[in-house]
């Protein structure tokens, strides 16, 4: 049975940790794939040249789930809603860039990560905003 007394902010933060751990594991377990380290050492992965700029972009994109672990706990509901939706859209777009080179285990992890992001969207969308609270109070 699911515990139903978890605050939306705590659940959002936990889901971002879940997404992040899945991303890390998916990336790390590629290293045991035959020939992967040799491919990295050529400076190309999946035909893409690894540059400092690409590494910076990757660092920026990896920082999004990391930052969301914190932001979901400290932002007010209205900012939290939009930060989670925007971060989720960006994260899903990053997942989509890997679709052409997916193998079966990557597809498995991306399916799990995508399900978690969709759950994040659902929770974030339901967060109250100050406008909703004011409208509810004025109708009472």
C-alpha positions in Angstrom: 0.0 0.0 0.0 1.3 3.4 -0.9 1.9 6.0 1.9 -0.5 8.8 1.1 0.8 11.4 3.5 3.9 12.4 1.5 3.9 16.0 0.6 4.0 16.8 -3.2 7.4 18.5 -2.8 8.9 15.5 -1.1 7.5 13.2 -3.7 8.8 15.4 -6.5 12.2 15.6 -5.0 12.3 11.8 -4.5 11.2 11.2 -8.1 14.0 13.5 -9.4 16.5 11.4 -7.3 15.0 8.3 -8.9 15.4 9.7 -12.4 18.9 10.8 -11.6 20.0 7.4 -10.3 18.5 5.7 -13.4 20.4 8.1 -15.6 23.7 7.5 -13.8 23.2 3.7 -13.8 22.3 3.7 -17.5 25.5 5.7 -18.3 27.8 3.8 -16.0 26.8 0.3 -17.1 27.7 1.2 -20.7 31.4 0.9 -19.6 31.1 -2.9 -19.3 29.9 -3.1 -22.9 32.6 -4.6 -25.1 34.5 -1.9 -27.0 32.9 1.1 -25.3 36.0 2.3 -23.5 38.0 1.9 -26.8 35.4 4.0 -28.6 35.5 6.7 -26.0 39.3 6.8 -26.3 39.0 7.6 -30.0 37.2 10.9 -29.1 34.0 9.8 -30.8 30.9 8.1 -29.3 28.1 6.9 -31.6 29.8 8.9 -34.4 29.7 12.1 -32.4 33.0 14.0 -31.7 33.4 14.6 -27.9 34.5 18.2 -27.5 34.8 20.5 -24.5 31.7 22.3 -25.6 29.7 19.1 -25.8 31.0 18.1 -22.3 29.9 21.4 -21.0 26.4 21.0 -22.6 26.2 17.5 -21.1 27.2 18.9 -17.7 24.5 21.5 -17.9 21.9 19.0 -18.9 22.9 16.6 -16.2 22.6 19.4 -13.6 18.9 19.8 -14.3 17.7 16.7 -12.4 20.3 17.4 -9.7 19.1 21.0 -9.3 15.4 19.8 -9.3 16.1 17.7 -6.2 16.7 20.9 -4.3 14.3 23.3 -6.1 11.3 21.0 -5.5 11.9 21.4 -1.8 12.4 25.2 -1.6 10.3 26.8 -4.3 6.8 28.0 -3.7 4.0 26.0 -5.4 3.6 28.2 -8.4 7.3 28.3 -9.2 7.6 24.6 -8.3 4.9 23.7 -10.8 6.6 25.5 -13.7 10.2 24.5 -12.8 9.2 20.9 -12.8 7.3 21.1 -16.0 10.1 22.9 -17.8 12.8 20.7 -16.4 10.8 17.6 -17.3 10.3 18.8 -20.9 14.1 19.5 -21.2 14.9 16.1 -19.6 12.5 14.2 -21.9 14.1 16.1 -24.9 17.5 14.9 -23.8 16.2 11.3 -23.6 14.8 11.6 -27.1 18.2 12.5 -28.5 19.4 9.0 -27.5 16.6 7.1 -29.2 18.4 6.5 -32.5 21.3 4.6 -30.8 19.2 2.8 -28.1 19.9 -0.8 -27.3 17.5 -2.9 -25.3 18.8 -2.0 -21.8 18.9 1.8 -22.7 15.3 1.5 -23.9 14.3 -0.1 -20.6 15.9 2.7 -18.5 14.5 5.4 -20.7 11.0 3.9 -20.4 11.4 3.9 -16.6 12.8 7.5 -16.6 10.1 8.7 -18.9 7.4 7.2 -16.7 8.9 9.0 -13.7 9.0 12.3 -15.6 5.3 11.8 -16.6 4.5 11.2 -12.9 6.4 14.4 -12.1 4.3 16.3 -14.6 1.1 14.9 -13.0 2.1 16.0 -9.5 3.5 19.4 -10.6 0.3 20.2 -12.6 -1.8 19.6 -9.5 0.2 21.9 -7.3 -1.9 24.8 -6.2 -1.1 28.3 -7.3 -1.8 31.5 -5.4 -4.4 32.4 -8.0 -6.2 29.1 -7.5 -6.2 29.6 -3.7 -7.6 33.2 -4.1 -10.2 32.1 -6.6 -11.3 29.2 -4.2 -11.5 31.6 -1.3 -13.5 34.2 -3.2 -16.1 31.5 -4.2 -16.5 30.1 -0.7 
